[in-house]
């Protein structure tokens, strides 16, 4: 079985080797990484990893699709030979880590648990900052273990998923959250399952980005999502811009909707030894190790540069002054969800009239 992870990244070389090592330990066999406009040397790191046969690297160059740089990268990925060879495909971001809870915690164990699946939704579990101020070159999965409740009612973006899908022709192109270009002759027989192991309604064959709210979604698998990291790292992330629309800087609103620290979840550390072994193998290459050190040094230097800017200093101060967020309970979230669903229905009606 060949399982392909697709990644788009910019200026995240300091995190790249941990991400690769973890997903190699999980059981992904192939990696396609698309980079754009890198200033931290991560494009050179990816070139070296390609020379070593660890992954395939493509530069995601302009012009970009109006939907954004990440979407452009996935459009380019759609024609890559690795996609034709893959049995399963999963597009990810570098702050997302697959966390399997069944069997030996491998991808093979997950697929054995859901043998009839065409697609499996990996629902986010948001991991908060937990008061970590300074960026340090230590594994993200070990540093950040405080998370949102397993069942969350608001914000509803906390129930977003990424999709692991079978590359059997049912879907023709990868998408950011779900596969695209369904084959009209095959899609009606597709079977979607969630991370709890439940078969999802047939509407998920063609639409949907959110797992059902207010119920567990992680019994078999979850997607650990570390969107914040250390406060210093978040300042760099704000400077980089959103993954989809790079011109949009991230602010305190993004932080507050993701900084949940009420629960502890260390389950991903069950693979820590396997991850570390993979990481040590990668760092045994002196060229790669040097490029990793350069990427780490770049992050420290870039933060110091950004602190010369009043807007960035103000953001850093606000992060330090803002306490962890509180997830709303069912009663508090109900009016917000009702209004959100009504707004979505109205937009759908408008589009139907066009």
DRENDO-1510 file (C-alpha; in Angstrom, 1 decimal, always signed):
<recs>
REC; n; res; u; v; w
REC; 1; UNK; +0.0; +0.0; +0.0 .
REC; 2; UNK; +1.2; +3.5; -0.9 .
REC; 3; UNK; -0.1; +6.4; +1.1 .
REC; 4; UNK; +0.7; +9.9; +0.0 .
REC; 5; UNK; +0.7; +13.0; +2.2 .
REC; 6; UNK; +0.6; +16.4; +0.4 .
REC; 7; UNK; +2.0; +19.5; +2.1 .
REC; 8; UNK; +2.2; +23.2; +1.1 .
REC; 9; UNK; +4.5; +25.3; +3.2 .
REC; 10; UNK; +6.4; +28.6; +3.4 .
REC; 11; UNK; +9.1; +29.5; +6.0 .
REC; 12; UNK; +8.4; +26.5; +8.2 .
REC; 13; UNK; +11.7; +24.6; +7.8 .
REC; 14; UNK; +12.2; +24.5; +11.6 .
REC; 15; UNK; +9.1; +22.2; +11.9 .
REC; 16; UNK; +9.6; +20.2; +8.7 .
REC; 17; UNK; +11.7; +17.3; +10.0 .
REC; 18; UNK; +9.4; +16.6; +13.0 .
REC; 19; UNK; +6.4; +16.6; +10.7 .
REC; 20; UNK; +8.0; +14.2; +8.3 .
REC; 21; UNK; +9.4; +11.9; +11.0 .
REC; 22; UNK; +6.0; +11.6; +12.7 .
REC; 23; UNK; +4.1; +10.8; +9.5 .
REC; 24; UNK; +6.8; +8.3; +8.4 .
REC; 25; UNK; +6.3; +6.6; +11.8 .
REC; 26; UNK; +2.5; +6.6; +11.2 .
REC; 27; UNK; +3.0; +4.8; +7.9 .
REC; 28; UNK; +2.9; +7.3; +5.1 .
REC; 29; UNK; +5.1; +6.1; +2.3 .
REC; 30; UNK; +5.3; +9.1; +0.0 .
REC; 31; UNK; +5.4; +12.9; +0.5 .
REC; 32; UNK; +4.8; +15.7; -2.0 .
REC; 33; UNK; +5.7; +19.1; -0.7 .
REC; 34; UNK; +5.0; +22.4; -2.5 .
REC; 35; UNK; +6.9; +25.4; -1.3 .
REC; 36; UNK; +6.6; +29.1; -2.2 .
REC; 37; UNK; +8.6; +32.3; -1.5 .
REC; 38; UNK; +10.8; +30.7; +1.2 .
REC; 39; UNK; +13.1; +33.0; +3.2 .
REC; 40; UNK; +14.3; +30.5; +5.8 .
REC; 41; UNK; +16.0; +28.0; +3.5 .
REC; 42; UNK; +13.2; +25.5; +3.7 .
REC; 43; UNK; +13.2; +25.2; -0.1 .
REC; 44; UNK; +16.8; +24.1; +0.1 .
REC; 45; UNK; +16.0; +21.7; +2.9 .
REC; 46; UNK; +13.3; +20.2; +0.7 .
REC; 47; UNK; +15.7; +19.9; -2.2 .
REC; 48; UNK; +18.1; +18.0; +0.0 .
REC; 49; UNK; +15.3; +15.7; +1.2 .
REC; 50; UNK; +14.4; +15.1; -2.4 .
REC; 51; UNK; +18.0; +14.2; -3.2 .
REC; 52; UNK; +17.9; +11.7; -0.3 .
REC; 53; UNK; +14.7; +10.1; -1.7 .
REC; 54; UNK; +12.6; +11.1; +1.3 .
REC; 55; UNK; +10.0; +13.2; -0.6 .
REC; 56; UNK; +9.2; +15.0; -3.9 .
REC; 57; UNK; +9.6; +18.8; -3.9 .
REC; 58; UNK; +7.9; +21.2; -6.2 .
REC; 59; UNK; +8.1; +25.0; -6.2 .
REC; 60; UNK; +4.7; +26.6; -6.2 .
REC; 61; UNK; +5.4; +29.6; -8.4 .
REC; 62; UNK; +3.2; +32.4; -9.6 .
REC; 63; UNK; +0.8; +33.1; -11.1 .
REC; 64; UNK; -1.5; +31.9; -8.3 .
REC; 65; UNK; -5.2; +31.0; -8.5 .
REC; 66; UNK; -7.5; +33.7; -7.1 .
REC; 67; UNK; -8.6; +31.2; -4.5 .
REC; 68; UNK; -5.1; +31.5; -2.9 .
REC; 69; UNK; -1.6; +30.0; -2.9 .
REC; 70; UNK; -2.5; +26.8; -1.1 .
REC; 71; UNK; -5.2; +26.1; -3.6 .
REC; 72; UNK; -2.8; +26.8; -6.4 .
REC; 73; UNK; -0.4; +24.3; -4.9 .
REC; 74; UNK; -2.9; +21.6; -4.7 .
REC; 75; UNK; -3.9; +22.2; -8.3 .
REC; 76; UNK; -0.3; +21.7; -9.3 .
REC; 77; UNK; -0.1; +18.6; -7.2 .
REC; 78; UNK; -3.0; +17.0; -9.0 .
REC; 79; UNK; -0.9; +16.2; -12.0 .
REC; 80; UNK; +2.1; +14.9; -10.2 .
REC; 81; UNK; +3.2; +11.2; -10.8 .
REC; 82; UNK; +3.0; +10.4; -7.1 .
REC; 83; UNK; -0.8; +10.9; -7.2 .
REC; 84; UNK; -1.2; +8.3; -9.9 .
REC; 85; UNK; +0.8; +5.8; -7.8 .
REC; 86; UNK; -0.9; +6.4; -4.5 .
REC; 87; UNK; -3.6; +4.1; -3.0 .
REC; 88; UNK; -4.6; +6.7; -0.4 .
REC; 89; UNK; -4.1; +10.5; -0.3 .
REC; 90; UNK; -4.2; +13.0; +2.5 .
REC; 91; UNK; -3.5; +16.8; +2.1 .
REC; 92; UNK; -2.2; +18.3; +5.3 .
REC; 93; UNK; -0.7; +21.5; +6.8 .
REC; 94; UNK; +2.6; +21.5; +8.7 .
REC; 95; UNK; +0.7; +22.2; +12.0 .
REC; 96; UNK; -1.5; +19.1; +11.5 .
REC; 97; UNK; -0.4; +15.6; +12.8 .
REC; 98; UNK; -2.3; +12.4; +12.2 .
REC; 99; UNK; -3.1; +10.7; +15.6 .
REC; 100; UNK; -4.4; +7.2; +15.3 .
REC; 101; UNK; -5.9; +5.5; +18.3 .
REC; 102; UNK; -6.6; +2.0; +17.0 .
REC; 103; UNK; -4.3; -1.0; +16.9 .
REC; 104; UNK; -0.6; -0.1; +16.7 .
REC; 105; UNK; -1.6; +3.5; +15.9 .
REC; 106; UNK; -0.5; +3.0; +12.3 .
REC; 107; UNK; -2.2; +4.0; +9.1 .
REC; 108; UNK; -2.6; +0.3; +8.2 .
REC; 109; UNK; -4.4; -0.3; +11.5 .
REC; 110; UNK; -6.8; +2.6; +10.8 .
REC; 111; UNK; -7.6; +1.3; +7.3 .
REC; 112; UNK; -8.1; -2.2; +8.6 .
REC; 113; UNK; -10.6; -0.8; +11.1 .
REC; 114; UNK; -12.6; +0.8; +8.2 .
REC; 115; UNK; -12.1; -1.6; +5.3 .
REC; 116; UNK; -15.2; -0.3; +3.3 .
REC; 117; UNK; -14.2; +3.4; +3.4 .
REC; 118; UNK; -13.8; +5.5; +0.3 .
REC; 119; UNK; -12.9; +8.5; +2.5 .
REC; 120; UNK; -12.2; +9.0; +6.2 .
REC; 121; UNK; -12.7; +12.4; +7.9 .
REC; 122; UNK; -9.9; +13.3; +10.3 .
REC; 123; UNK; -11.5; +15.9; +12.6 .
REC; 124; UNK; -9.3; +18.5; +14.2 .
REC; 125; UNK; -8.6; +18.6; +17.9 .
REC; 126; UNK; -7.2; +22.1; +18.6 .
REC; 127; UNK; -4.1; +22.3; +20.8 .
REC; 128; UNK; -3.6; +25.7; +22.5 .
REC; 129; UNK; -0.6; +27.7; +23.4 .
REC; 130; UNK; -0.8; +27.0; +27.2 .
REC; 131; UNK; +1.3; +30.1; +28.0 .
REC; 132; UNK; +4.4; +29.2; +26.0 .
REC; 133; UNK; +6.1; +32.5; +25.1 .
REC; 134; UNK; +9.4; +31.7; +23.4 .
REC; 135; UNK; +10.0; +29.5; +20.4 .
REC; 136; UNK; +12.3; +26.6; +21.1 .
REC; 137; UNK; +13.6; +23.9; +18.8 .
REC; 138; UNK; +11.7; +21.0; +20.5 .
REC; 139; UNK; +9.0; +18.7; +19.1 .
REC; 140; UNK; +5.7; +20.5; +18.8 .
REC; 141; UNK; +3.9; +17.3; +19.8 .
REC; 142; UNK; +5.7; +17.2; +23.1 .
REC; 143; UNK; +5.6; +20.9; +23.9 .
REC; 144; UNK; +1.9; +21.5; +23.4 .
REC; 145; UNK; -0.4; +18.9; +25.2 .
REC; 146; UNK; -3.2; +21.2; +26.3 .
REC; 147; UNK; -6.2; +21.0; +24.0 .
REC; 148; UNK; -9.9; +21.8; +23.5 .
REC; 149; UNK; -12.5; +19.4; +24.9 .
REC; 150; UNK; -13.0; +16.3; +22.9 .
REC; 151; UNK; -16.6; +17.3; +22.3 .
REC; 152; UNK; -16.9; +21.0; +21.4 .
REC; 153; UNK; -19.9; +23.1; +20.4 .
REC; 154; UNK; -18.4; +26.4; +19.5 .
REC; 155; UNK; -16.5; +27.7; +17.6 .
REC; 156; UNK; -17.8; +25.4; +14.9 .
REC; 157; UNK; -14.5; +25.7; +12.9 .
REC; 158; UNK; -13.1; +23.5; +15.7 .
REC; 159; UNK; -15.0; +20.6; +14.1 .
REC; 160; UNK; -13.4; +21.0; +10.6 .
REC; 161; UNK; -11.7; +18.0; +9.1 .
REC; 162; UNK; -9.2; +16.9; +6.5 .
REC; 163; UNK; -10.0; +13.9; +4.4 .
REC; 164; UNK; -7.9; +10.7; +3.9 .
REC; 165; UNK; -9.4; +9.3; +0.7 .
REC; 166; UNK; -8.9; +6.2; -1.5 .
REC; 167; UNK; -7.3; +7.0; -4.8 .
REC; 168; UNK; -9.6; +4.8; -6.9 .
REC; 169; UNK; -11.0; +7.3; -9.4 .
REC; 170; UNK; -14.0; +8.4; -7.3 .
REC; 171; UNK; -12.3; +11.8; -6.9 .
REC; 172; UNK; -10.0; +13.3; -9.5 .
REC; 173; UNK; -8.2; +16.1; -7.5 .
REC; 174; UNK; -7.0; +16.8; -4.0 .
REC; 175; UNK; -8.6; +19.6; -2.1 .
REC; 176; UNK; -7.6; +21.5; +1.1 .
REC; 177; UNK; -10.3; +19.8; +3.3 .
REC; 178; UNK; -11.9; +17.3; +1.0 .
REC; 179; UNK; -11.2; +15.7; -2.4 .
REC; 180; UNK; -12.5; +17.5; -5.5 .
REC; 181; UNK; -13.7; +16.6; -9.0 .
REC; 182; UNK; -16.0; +13.7; -8.1 .
REC; 183; UNK; -16.6; +11.2; -10.9 .
REC; 184; UNK; -20.4; +11.2; -11.6 .
REC; 185; UNK; -20.3; +7.5; -12.4 .
REC; 186; UNK; -18.6; +6.5; -9.1 .
REC; 187; UNK; -19.4; +9.1; -6.5 .
REC; 188; UNK; -22.8; +7.8; -5.6 .
REC; 189; UNK; -21.3; +4.6; -4.3 .
REC; 190; UNK; -18.7; +6.3; -2.2 .
REC; 191; UNK; -18.7; +5.6; +1.5 .
REC; 192; UNK; -17.5; +8.2; +4.0 .
REC; 193; UNK; -16.7; +7.3; +7.6 .
REC; 194; UNK; -15.8; +9.7; +10.4 .
REC; 195; UNK; -13.0; +9.3; +13.0 .
REC; 196; UNK; -15.4; +7.7; +15.4 .
REC; 197; UNK; -16.0; +4.9; +12.9 .
REC; 198; UNK; -19.5; +5.9; +12.0 .
REC; 199; UNK; -20.7; +6.0; +8.3 .
REC; 200; UNK; -21.5; +9.6; +7.4 .
REC; 201; UNK; -24.7; +10.7; +5.5 .
REC; 202; UNK; -24.6; +10.5; +1.7 .
REC; 203; UNK; -24.4; +14.3; +1.4 .
REC; 204; UNK; -20.7; +14.1; +2.4 .
REC; 205; UNK; -19.9; +12.4; -0.9 .
REC; 206; UNK; -20.2; +15.9; -2.5 .
REC; 207; UNK; -20.1; +18.5; +0.2 .
REC; 208; UNK; -19.2; +19.2; +3.8 .
REC; 209; UNK; -16.1; +20.5; +5.7 .
REC; 210; UNK; -17.3; +20.0; +9.3 .
REC; 211; UNK; -17.9; +17.0; +11.4 .
REC; 212; UNK; -21.3; +16.8; +13.2 .
REC; 213; UNK; -21.2; +19.0; +16.3 .
REC; 214; UNK; -21.7; +18.1; +19.9 .
REC; 215; UNK; -20.6; +14.5; +19.7 .
REC; 216; UNK; -17.3; +12.6; +19.9 .
REC; 217; UNK; -15.4; +12.3; +16.6 .
REC; 218; UNK; -12.0; +10.8; +17.6 .
REC; 219; UNK; -12.4; +7.2; +18.8 .
REC; 220; UNK; -10.3; +5.8; +15.9 .
REC; 221; UNK; -8.4; +8.8; +14.7 .
REC; 222; UNK; -8.0; +12.5; +15.2 .
REC; 223; UNK; -6.0; +15.3; +13.6 .
REC; 224; UNK; -3.9; +17.1; +16.2 .
REC; 225; UNK; -4.0; +20.7; +15.1 .
REC; 226; UNK; -1.3; +23.1; +16.5 .
REC; 227; UNK; -2.3; +26.4; +14.9 .
REC; 228; UNK; -0.7; +28.7; +17.4 .
REC; 229; UNK; +2.5; +27.3; +18.8 .
REC; 230; UNK; +4.7; +29.5; +21.0 .
REC; 231; UNK; +3.7; +33.2; +21.1 .
REC; 232; UNK; +6.9; +34.1; +19.2 .
REC; 233; UNK; +6.0; +31.6; +16.5 .
REC; 234; UNK; +2.5; +33.0; +16.2 .
REC; 235; UNK; +4.0; +36.5; +15.5 .
REC; 236; UNK; +5.9; +34.9; +12.6 .
REC; 237; UNK; +2.8; +33.2; +11.4 .
REC; 238; UNK; +0.9; +36.5; +11.4 .
REC; 239; UNK; +3.7; +38.1; +9.4 .
REC; 240; UNK; +3.6; +35.2; +6.9 .
REC; 241; UNK; -0.2; +35.6; +6.4 .
REC; 242; UNK; -3.0; +33.0; +6.0 .
REC; 243; UNK; -2.3; +29.8; +4.2 .
REC; 244; UNK; -5.1; +30.4; +1.8 .
REC; 245; UNK; -4.9; +34.2; +1.5 .
REC; 246; UNK; -1.3; +35.2; +2.3 .
REC; 247; UNK; -2.1; +39.0; +2.3 .
REC; 248; UNK; -4.4; +38.6; +5.3 .
REC; 249; UNK; -2.4; +38.9; +8.5 .
REC; 250; UNK; -3.5; +36.8; +11.5 .
REC; 251; UNK; -4.6; +38.7; +14.6 .
REC; 252; UNK; -6.0; +38.2; +18.0 .
REC; 253; UNK; -9.3; +36.9; +16.6 .
REC; 254; UNK; -7.7; +33.9; +15.1 .
REC; 255; UNK; -5.8; +33.3; +18.4 .
REC; 256; UNK; -8.9; +33.4; +20.6 .
REC; 257; UNK; -10.8; +31.0; +18.4 .
REC; 258; UNK; -8.1; +28.4; +18.8 .
REC; 259; UNK; -6.3; +28.8; +22.2 .
REC; 260; UNK; -8.1; +26.1; +24.0 .
REC; 261; UNK; -6.1; +24.5; +26.9 .
REC; 262; UNK; -8.8; +23.0; +29.2 .
REC; 263; UNK; -7.9; +19.3; +28.6 .
REC; 264; UNK; -4.7; +17.4; +28.5 .
REC; 265; UNK; -4.1; +15.0; +25.5 .
REC; 266; UNK; -0.8; +13.3; +25.3 .
REC; 267; UNK; -2.0; +10.4; +23.2 .
REC; 268; UNK; +0.2; +11.3; +20.2 .
REC; 269; UNK; +3.3; +10.7; +22.3 .
REC; 270; UNK; +2.6; +6.9; +22.1 .
REC; 271; UNK; +4.6; +7.2; +18.8 .
REC; 272; UNK; +7.3; +9.5; +20.2 .
REC; 273; UNK; +10.0; +6.8; +20.2 .
REC; 274; UNK; +9.2; +5.9; +16.5 .
REC; 275; UNK; +9.1; +9.6; +15.6 .
REC; 276; UNK; +12.4; +10.3; +17.3 .
REC; 277; UNK; +14.1; +7.3; +15.5 .
REC; 278; UNK; +12.9; +8.7; +12.2 .
REC; 279; UNK; +14.1; +12.2; +13.1 .
REC; 280; UNK; +17.5; +10.9; +14.2 .
REC; 281; UNK; +17.9; +9.2; +10.8 .
REC; 282; UNK; +17.1; +12.4; +9.0 .
REC; 283; UNK; +19.4; +14.5; +11.1 .
REC; 284; UNK; +22.2; +12.0; +10.5 .
REC; 285; UNK; +22.7; +13.7; +7.2 .
REC; 286; UNK; +25.1; +16.6; +7.9 .
REC; 287; UNK; +23.7; +18.8; +5.1 .
REC; 288; UNK; +20.2; +18.4; +6.3 .
REC; 289; UNK; +21.1; +19.0; +9.9 .
REC; 290; UNK; +22.9; +22.2; +8.9 .
REC; 291; UNK; +19.8; +23.4; +7.0 .
REC; 292; UNK; +17.6; +22.6; +10.0 .
REC; 293; UNK; +19.9; +24.7; +12.2 .
REC; 294; UNK; +19.7; +27.5; +9.7 .
REC; 295; UNK; +15.9; +27.5; +9.7 .
REC; 296; UNK; +15.8; +27.6; +13.5 .
REC; 297; UNK; +18.3; +30.5; +13.5 .
REC; 298; UNK; +16.2; +32.3; +10.9 .
REC; 299; UNK; +13.1; +32.1; +13.1 .
REC; 300; UNK; +14.9; +33.7; +16.1 .
REC; 301; UNK; +16.3; +36.4; +13.9 .
REC; 302; UNK; +13.0; +37.1; +12.1 .
REC; 303; UNK; +11.2; +37.5; +15.4 .
REC; 304; UNK; +13.8; +40.1; +16.6 .
REC; 305; UNK; +13.3; +42.0; +13.3 .
REC; 306; UNK; +9.6; +41.9; +13.7 .
REC; 307; UNK; +9.8; +43.4; +17.2 .
REC; 308; UNK; +11.1; +46.6; +15.6 .
REC; 309; UNK; +7.6; +47.0; +14.1 .
REC; 310; UNK; +5.0; +48.6; +16.4 .
REC; 311; UNK; +2.1; +46.5; +15.1 .
REC; 312; UNK; +4.0; +43.3; +15.7 .
REC; 313; UNK; +5.1; +44.4; +19.2 .
REC; 314; UNK; +1.5; +45.2; +20.0 .
REC; 315; UNK; +0.4; +41.8; +18.8 .
REC; 316; UNK; +3.0; +40.1; +21.0 .
REC; 317; UNK; +1.9; +42.1; +24.0 .
REC; 318; UNK; -1.8; +41.2; +23.4 .
REC; 319; UNK; -0.9; +37.5; +23.2 .
REC; 320; UNK; +0.8; +37.7; +26.6 .
REC; 321; UNK; -2.1; +39.5; +28.1 .
REC; 322; UNK; -4.8; +37.3; +26.8 .
REC; 323; UNK; -5.8; +34.2; +28.9 .
REC; 324; UNK; -6.7; +30.8; +27.3 .
REC; 325; UNK; -10.1; +30.6; +25.6 .
REC; 326; UNK; -13.2; +28.9; +27.0 .
REC; 327; UNK; -15.2; +26.6; +24.8 .
REC; 328; UNK; -18.9; +27.4; +24.9 .
REC; 329; UNK; -21.2; +24.7; +26.2 .
REC; 330; UNK; -24.2; +23.4; +24.3 .
REC; 331; UNK; -26.7; +26.0; +25.7 .
REC; 332; UNK; -24.4; +28.9; +25.0 .
REC; 333; UNK; -23.5; +27.7; +21.5 .
REC; 334; UNK; -27.1; +26.9; +20.4 .
REC; 335; UNK; -28.2; +30.4; +19.3 .
REC; 336; UNK; -24.9; +31.0; +17.5 .
REC; 337; UNK; -25.2; +27.7; +15.6 .
REC; 338; UNK; -28.9; +28.4; +14.8 .
REC; 339; UNK; -28.0; +31.7; +13.3 .
REC; 340; UNK; -25.0; +30.2; +11.4 .
REC; 341; UNK; -27.1; +27.5; +9.9 .
REC; 342; UNK; -29.8; +30.0; +8.9 .
REC; 343; UNK; -27.2; +32.1; +7.2 .
REC; 344; UNK; -25.8; +29.2; +5.3 .
REC; 345; UNK; -29.2; +28.1; +4.1 .
REC; 346; UNK; -29.9; +31.7; +2.9 .
REC; 347; UNK; -26.7; +31.7; +0.9 .
REC; 348; UNK; -27.5; +28.4; -0.6 .
REC; 349; UNK; -31.0; +29.7; -1.6 .
REC; 350; UNK; -29.4; +32.7; -3.2 .
REC; 351; UNK; -26.9; +30.6; -5.2 .
REC; 352; UNK; -29.8; +28.4; -6.4 .
REC; 353; UNK; -31.6; +31.4; -7.8 .
REC; 354; UNK; -28.5; +32.6; -9.8 .
</recs>
